[in-house]
Amino acid sequence: MVKGFYTLLIAQFLSAVADNALLFACIALLGELSAPSWHEPLLREFFVFSYIVLAPFVGPFADALPKGKVMFISNGIKFFGCILALLGLPPLYAYAIVGIGAAAYSPAKYGILTEMLPPNLLIKANAWMEGTTVAAIILGPVFGAMIAARTTYANLNFGITFNAENAPYYGIAVITGLYLLAAWFNLYIPKVPKDHSIPQRSLNFIFHDFWHAFTTLWRDPQGSVSLAVTTLFWGAGATLQFVVLRWASLKLGLDEQDATKLIAILAVGIAAGSVGASLFVKLENATRVLPAGIFMGMLVIGMIFVETREVAAVMLFSIGVLAGYFLVPLNSLLQHRGHTLLGAGHSIAVQNFNENIGILVLLGIYTLMVHQELPINTIIIIFGAFVSISMAIIYKLYSAQPSHDINAT
């Protein structure tokens, strides 16, 4: 790997840990504020809304500046959102501001890979990137739930009196420090040449430019299939996180801290699947992993038969392996096609736009089902069947197309 790649990984890891920890600290804060249970998935909805609204702007922004600088600015926005939460801004609104920083951060963190590395290293680099992201997903929920829990501060004595009711605020203060540390590492990411800067900065041109990027990727055979799959994956993945939390509480009788450990096991499985993909799947064969998504949905439905946490751990690990195995190659293919056709920042912005619409829609449906008090087993069956059927349709449609060169422009 080239110089600066591992600095990028450290910065990404710290920022991702903070993002994931903050979600669970905000969930704990909602509990202290006696908010209804359906506000919990609504947190993520507020977060991803920025990705959709800002999609036409964050791509050109990421391509117009050195991407390390973009990441630094983005972590500054996340830091500001945390400060507002500490000052009393309701968690839904504070997390939405953090979402603005995350929306600007994403095109830079993925886009810089195609600028730093040749195509033959993209899957390996993505495996590293997804590995650190998954490690953050493993540690973040557990860390966030721990530092925002009343019991963490009940017996502490550093010459300071801790009010247990303020535990979520203490957790958010710790997370604020993580964003500062991530921003510091961003300063040491090497500058790379600007890629595909837009010639004009008028609103009309920016919207037209985004629409061109959007339609270009969806009309490209490899771009469309990878975009469809990653959109489905992130929508399903964000929803599955909340499904597991509720399932673990209602079906297995676990508290929030123990339930987050199951989410960590799911993330370990994704990491294992990502490593397998990096070892055995080549970029030109990325679409051959599509059937793994069909089996993943079937395994999700199998959760309704689980009665013990040990079996639950095995089930969630297996779901994670399948998810990681099909995500990394298709994510790499999408990055490669986007870089070839449009430029890294533009393509990642289009990817984020689609993926977060997927999150918004699927989480919205889940929030509605929780609000209507549907049984958790019914929710799981609907969710798993949707994933399997959608992946089967994508696989059938792509298989019917003639083969194409992934390097064609």
C-alpha positions as CSV (number, residue, x, y, z in Angstrom):
1,M,0.0,0.0,0.0
2,V,1.1,3.6,-0.7
3,K,2.4,6.1,1.9
4,G,-0.5,7.7,3.9
5,F,-2.9,4.8,3.3
6,Y,-2.7,3.7,7.0
7,T,-3.0,7.2,8.3
8,L,-6.3,7.4,6.3
9,L,-7.4,4.1,7.9
10,I,-6.7,5.4,11.4
11,A,-8.6,8.6,10.8
12,Q,-11.5,6.7,9.3
13,F,-11.5,4.2,12.2
14,L,-11.7,6.9,14.8
15,S,-14.4,8.9,13.0
16,A,-16.4,5.7,12.4
17,V,-16.2,4.6,16.0
18,A,-17.5,8.0,17.1
19,D,-20.4,7.9,14.5
20,N,-21.5,4.4,15.8
21,A,-21.0,5.2,19.4
22,L,-22.9,8.5,19.1
23,L,-26.0,6.6,17.8
24,F,-26.2,4.5,20.9
25,A,-25.4,7.4,23.2
26,C,-28.3,9.3,21.6
27,I,-30.5,6.2,22.0
28,A,-29.6,6.3,25.7
29,L,-30.4,10.0,25.8
30,L,-33.8,9.4,24.3
31,G,-34.5,6.9,27.0
32,E,-33.5,9.4,29.7
33,L,-35.9,11.9,28.0
34,S,-38.7,9.3,28.0
35,A,-39.1,9.5,24.2
36,P,-41.3,6.8,22.5
37,S,-39.5,3.7,21.2
38,W,-40.1,4.6,17.5
39,H,-37.9,7.6,17.9
40,E,-34.9,5.3,18.0
41,P,-34.9,4.4,14.3
42,L,-36.0,8.0,13.6
43,L,-32.5,9.0,14.9
44,R,-30.9,7.3,11.9
45,E,-33.5,8.8,9.6
46,F,-32.5,12.3,10.7
47,F,-28.9,11.3,10.2
48,V,-29.2,10.1,6.6
49,F,-31.5,12.9,5.4
50,S,-28.4,15.1,4.9
51,Y,-26.9,12.5,2.6
52,I,-29.9,12.8,0.3
53,V,-30.3,16.6,0.4
54,L,-26.6,17.4,0.1
55,A,-25.8,14.7,-2.5
56,P,-25.5,17.1,-5.5
57,F,-23.0,19.3,-3.5
58,V,-20.8,16.9,-1.6
59,G,-19.4,15.2,-4.7
60,P,-18.1,18.4,-6.3
61,F,-16.9,19.6,-2.9
62,A,-14.9,16.4,-2.4
63,D,-13.4,16.6,-5.9
64,A,-12.6,20.3,-5.7
65,L,-10.4,20.1,-2.6
66,P,-7.7,17.8,-1.2
67,K,-9.7,15.0,0.3
68,G,-7.8,15.0,3.5
69,K,-8.9,18.6,4.0
70,V,-12.5,17.7,3.2
71,M,-12.3,15.0,5.9
72,F,-10.9,17.5,8.4
73,I,-13.8,19.9,7.7
74,S,-16.3,17.1,8.0
75,N,-15.1,16.0,11.4
76,G,-15.3,19.6,12.5
77,I,-19.0,19.6,11.6
78,K,-19.5,16.4,13.6
79,F,-17.7,18.0,16.5
80,F,-20.0,21.0,16.4
81,G,-23.1,18.7,16.4
82,C,-21.8,17.0,19.6
83,I,-21.2,20.4,21.2
84,L,-24.8,21.4,20.5
85,A,-26.0,18.1,22.0
86,L,-24.0,18.8,25.2
87,L,-25.6,22.3,25.3
88,G,-29.1,20.8,25.3
89,L,-30.1,20.5,21.6
90,P,-32.6,17.6,21.3
91,P,-30.7,14.4,20.1
92,L,-32.7,14.1,16.9
93,Y,-31.5,17.5,15.7
94,A,-27.9,17.2,17.0
95,Y,-27.5,13.8,15.3
96,A,-28.9,15.4,12.1
97,I,-26.1,18.0,12.2
98,V,-23.5,15.2,12.7
99,G,-25.1,13.7,9.6
100,I,-24.2,16.8,7.6
101,G,-20.5,16.2,8.4
102,A,-20.9,12.5,7.6
103,A,-22.4,13.3,4.2
104,A,-19.5,15.4,3.3
105,Y,-17.0,12.9,4.7
106,S,-18.1,9.8,2.8
107,P,-17.2,10.9,-0.8
108,A,-13.7,11.9,0.4
109,K,-12.9,8.8,2.4
110,Y,-13.9,6.4,-0.4
111,G,-13.0,8.7,-3.3
112,I,-9.4,9.1,-2.2
113,L,-8.8,5.3,-2.6
114,T,-9.2,5.6,-6.4
115,E,-6.8,8.5,-6.4
116,M,-4.2,6.9,-4.2
117,L,-4.2,3.4,-5.6
118,P,-4.3,1.5,-8.9
119,P,-7.4,-0.6,-9.8
120,N,-5.7,-3.9,-9.0
121,L,-5.4,-2.8,-5.3
122,L,-8.9,-1.5,-4.9
123,I,-10.5,-4.7,-3.6
124,K,-7.7,-5.1,-1.1
125,A,-7.9,-1.4,-0.1
126,N,-11.7,-1.7,0.3
127,A,-11.2,-4.8,2.4
128,W,-9.0,-2.7,4.7
129,M,-11.4,0.2,4.7
130,E,-14.4,-2.1,5.3
131,G,-12.4,-3.9,7.9
132,T,-11.7,-0.7,9.9
133,T,-15.3,0.4,9.4
134,V,-16.6,-3.0,10.6
135,A,-14.2,-2.8,13.6
136,A,-15.7,0.5,14.3
137,I,-19.2,-1.0,14.0
138,I,-18.1,-3.7,16.4
139,L,-16.6,-1.4,19.0
140,G,-18.8,1.7,18.5
141,P,-22.2,0.3,19.7
142,V,-20.6,-1.5,22.6
143,F,-18.5,1.6,23.5
144,G,-21.3,4.0,23.0
145,A,-23.8,2.0,25.1
146,M,-21.1,1.6,27.9
147,I,-20.1,5.2,28.2
148,A,-23.7,6.3,28.1
149,A,-25.0,3.9,30.7
150,R,-25.9,4.9,34.2
151,T,-24.0,1.9,35.8
152,T,-20.7,3.1,34.2
153,Y,-20.6,6.2,36.4
154,A,-22.4,4.9,39.5
155,N,-19.2,3.9,41.4
156,L,-16.7,6.3,39.8
157,N,-14.9,8.7,42.2
158,F,-12.3,11.0,40.7
159,G,-13.1,13.9,43.1
160,I,-16.0,14.6,40.8
161,T,-19.7,13.9,41.6
162,F,-21.3,12.0,38.7
163,N,-25.1,12.4,38.2
164,A,-26.2,9.0,36.8
165,E,-29.1,10.7,34.9
166,N,-26.5,12.7,32.9
167,A,-24.7,9.5,31.8
168,P,-25.6,10.0,28.0
169,Y,-24.1,13.5,28.1
170,Y,-20.9,12.1,29.6
171,G,-20.8,9.6,26.8
172,I,-21.3,12.3,24.2
173,A,-18.5,14.3,25.7
174,V,-16.1,11.4,25.2
175,I,-17.2,11.0,21.6
176,T,-16.6,14.7,21.0
177,G,-13.0,14.0,21.9
178,L,-12.8,11.2,19.4
179,Y,-13.9,13.5,16.6
180,L,-11.1,15.9,17.5
181,L,-8.5,13.1,17.4
182,A,-9.8,11.9,14.0
183,A,-9.5,15.5,12.7
184,W,-5.9,15.6,13.9
185,F,-5.0,12.5,11.9
186,N,-6.8,14.0,8.8
187,L,-4.1,16.7,8.8
188,Y,-1.5,14.1,8.0
189,I,-3.2,12.4,5.0
190,P,-1.0,13.1,1.9
191,K,-2.4,15.5,-0.7
192,V,-3.4,13.9,-4.0
193,P,-4.1,15.6,-7.3
194,K,-7.6,17.1,-7.6
195,D,-9.9,14.8,-9.6
196,H,-12.6,15.9,-12.0
197,S,-13.2,19.4,-10.6
198,I,-16.4,20.9,-12.0
199,P,-15.8,23.9,-14.3
200,Q,-18.7,26.0,-12.9
201,R,-20.1,26.5,-9.4
202,S,-23.6,27.7,-10.2
203,L,-26.6,25.8,-8.7
204,N,-28.0,25.1,-12.1
205,F,-24.7,23.5,-13.2
206,I,-24.3,21.6,-10.0
207,F,-27.8,20.0,-10.2
208,H,-27.3,19.2,-13.9
209,D,-23.9,17.7,-13.2
210,F,-25.3,15.5,-10.4
211,W,-28.2,14.4,-12.7
212,H,-25.6,13.5,-15.4
213,A,-23.6,11.5,-12.9
214,F,-26.7,9.8,-11.5
215,T,-28.0,8.7,-14.9
216,T,-24.5,7.7,-16.2
217,L,-24.0,5.2,-13.3
218,W,-27.5,3.8,-13.6
219,R,-27.2,3.3,-17.4
220,D,-23.8,1.5,-17.0
221,P,-24.3,-2.3,-16.7
222,Q,-21.7,-2.8,-14.0
223,G,-22.5,0.5,-12.3
224,S,-26.3,-0.2,-12.1
225,V,-26.0,-3.7,-10.7
226,S,-23.4,-2.6,-8.1
227,L,-25.4,0.5,-7.2
228,A,-28.6,-1.5,-6.8
229,V,-27.0,-4.1,-4.5
230,T,-25.1,-1.6,-2.4
231,T,-28.3,0.5,-2.0
232,L,-30.2,-2.6,-0.9
233,F,-27.4,-3.6,1.4
234,W,-27.1,-0.4,3.3
235,G,-30.8,0.1,3.6
236,A,-31.1,-3.5,4.9
237,G,-28.0,-3.2,7.1
238,A,-29.2,0.0,8.9
239,T,-32.6,-1.6,9.5
240,L,-31.2,-4.9,10.6
241,Q,-29.3,-3.1,13.4
242,F,-32.6,-1.9,14.9
243,V,-34.3,-5.2,14.2
244,V,-31.6,-7.0,16.2
245,L,-31.9,-4.6,19.1
246,R,-35.6,-5.1,19.4
247,W,-35.5,-8.9,18.7
248,A,-32.8,-9.4,21.3
249,S,-34.9,-7.5,23.9
250,L,-38.2,-9.1,23.1
251,K,-37.2,-12.7,22.1
252,L,-34.0,-13.2,24.1
253,G,-34.6,-11.0,27.0
254,L,-31.3,-9.0,26.7
255,D,-30.7,-5.5,27.9
256,E,-29.3,-2.8,25.5
257,Q,-25.7,-3.4,26.4
258,D,-25.9,-7.2,25.7
259,A,-27.9,-6.6,22.6
260,T,-25.2,-4.4,21.2
261,K,-22.8,-7.3,21.6
262,L,-24.9,-9.2,19.1
263,I,-24.6,-6.4,16.7
264,A,-20.8,-6.6,17.2
265,I,-20.9,-10.3,16.3
266,L,-22.8,-9.4,13.1
267,A,-20.1,-6.9,12.3
268,V,-17.3,-9.5,13.0
269,G,-19.0,-11.7,10.4
270,I,-19.0,-8.9,7.9
271,A,-15.3,-8.4,8.5
272,A,-14.7,-12.1,7.9
273,G,-16.7,-12.1,4.7
274,S,-14.8,-9.0,3.6
275,V,-11.5,-10.7,4.1
276,G,-12.7,-13.8,2.2
277,A,-13.8,-11.6,-0.7
278,S,-10.5,-9.8,-0.8
279,L,-8.7,-13.2,-1.0
280,F,-10.9,-15.0,-3.5
281,V,-12.8,-12.5,-5.6
282,K,-11.3,-10.5,-8.5
283,L,-12.7,-7.2,-9.6
284,E,-13.7,-8.5,-13.0
285,N,-15.7,-11.3,-11.3
286,A,-17.4,-9.1,-8.7
287,T,-20.9,-9.8,-9.9
288,R,-20.5,-13.6,-9.3
289,V,-21.1,-13.0,-5.5
290,L,-24.7,-11.9,-6.0
291,P,-26.3,-15.2,-4.8
292,A,-24.8,-14.6,-1.4
293,G,-27.3,-11.8,-0.9
294,I,-30.2,-14.2,-1.6
295,F,-29.0,-16.7,1.1
296,M,-28.4,-13.8,3.5
297,G,-32.1,-12.9,3.4
298,M,-33.1,-16.5,4.0
299,L,-30.8,-16.6,7.1
300,V,-32.5,-13.4,8.4
301,I,-35.9,-15.2,8.3
302,G,-34.3,-18.1,10.2
303,M,-33.9,-15.7,13.2
304,I,-37.5,-16.3,14.2
305,F,-36.6,-19.9,15.2
306,V,-33.7,-18.8,17.5
307,E,-34.3,-19.1,21.3
308,T,-30.8,-18.8,22.8
309,R,-28.1,-16.1,22.6
310,E,-25.5,-18.7,21.6
311,V,-27.5,-19.8,18.5
312,A,-28.2,-16.1,17.9
313,A,-24.5,-15.3,17.8
314,V,-23.8,-18.1,15.2
315,M,-26.8,-17.0,13.1
316,L,-25.8,-13.3,13.1
317,F,-22.1,-14.1,12.4
318,S,-23.2,-16.2,9.4
319,I,-25.5,-13.4,8.1
320,G,-22.5,-11.0,8.5
321,V,-20.2,-13.3,6.5
322,L,-22.5,-13.4,3.5
323,A,-23.1,-9.7,3.7
324,G,-19.3,-8.9,3.7
325,Y,-18.6,-11.4,1.0
326,F,-21.0,-9.7,-1.5
327,L,-20.6,-6.1,-0.4
328,V,-16.8,-5.6,-0.8
329,P,-16.5,-6.8,-4.5
330,L,-19.6,-4.9,-5.6
331,N,-18.5,-1.7,-3.7
332,S,-15.1,-1.9,-5.4
333,L,-16.7,-2.4,-8.8
334,L,-18.9,0.6,-8.2
335,Q,-15.9,2.7,-7.2
336,H,-13.9,1.6,-10.2
337,R,-16.8,2.3,-12.7
338,G,-17.5,5.6,-11.0
339,H,-13.9,6.7,-11.1
340,T,-13.6,5.6,-14.8
341,L,-16.8,7.3,-15.9
342,L,-17.2,10.4,-13.6
343,G,-14.6,11.0,-11.0
344,A,-14.3,9.5,-7.5
345,G,-16.2,12.2,-5.5
346,H,-19.1,12.4,-8.0
347,S,-19.6,8.7,-8.1
348,I,-19.5,8.3,-4.3
349,A,-22.0,11.1,-3.9
350,V,-24.4,9.3,-6.3
351,Q,-23.8,6.1,-4.4
352,N,-24.5,7.8,-1.0
353,F,-27.7,9.4,-2.5
354,N,-29.1,6.1,-3.5
355,E,-27.9,4.1,-0.5
356,N,-29.4,6.6,1.9
357,I,-32.7,6.8,0.1
358,G,-32.6,3.0,0.7
359,I,-31.9,3.5,4.4
360,L,-34.6,6.2,4.6
361,V,-37.3,4.1,2.9
362,L,-36.5,0.8,4.8
363,L,-36.0,2.4,8.2
364,G,-39.2,4.4,7.6
365,I,-41.1,1.2,6.9
366,Y,-39.6,-0.4,10.0
367,T,-40.5,2.7,12.1
368,L,-44.0,2.5,10.9
369,M,-44.2,-1.3,11.7
370,V,-42.9,-0.6,15.2
371,H,-45.4,2.3,15.6
372,Q,-48.2,-0.1,14.6
373,E,-46.9,-2.7,17.1
374,L,-46.4,-5.5,14.6
375,P,-44.9,-8.7,16.2
376,I,-41.1,-8.9,15.9
377,N,-41.3,-12.2,14.1
378,T,-43.6,-10.7,11.4
379,I,-41.2,-7.8,10.9
380,I,-38.2,-10.3,10.5
381,I,-40.1,-12.4,7.9
382,I,-41.1,-9.3,5.9
383,F,-37.6,-7.9,6.1
384,G,-35.7,-11.2,5.2
385,A,-38.1,-12.0,2.3
386,F,-37.7,-8.5,0.9
387,V,-33.9,-8.9,0.8
388,S,-33.9,-12.4,-0.8
389,I,-36.5,-11.5,-3.4
390,S,-34.8,-8.2,-4.3
391,M,-31.4,-9.8,-4.7
392,A,-32.9,-12.6,-6.8
393,I,-34.5,-10.1,-9.1
394,I,-31.2,-8.1,-9.5
395,Y,-29.3,-11.3,-10.1
396,K,-31.8,-12.5,-12.8
397,L,-31.8,-9.1,-14.6
398,Y,-28.0,-8.8,-14.6
399,S,-27.5,-12.4,-15.8
400,A,-29.7,-11.7,-18.8
401,Q,-27.4,-9.0,-20.0
402,P,-24.3,-9.6,-22.3
403,S,-20.9,-9.4,-20.6
404,H,-19.1,-6.0,-20.5
405,D,-15.6,-4.8,-20.0
406,I,-15.3,-3.2,-16.6
407,N,-12.7,-0.8,-17.9
408,A,-14.8,0.5,-20.7
409,T,-15.6,4.3,-20.7
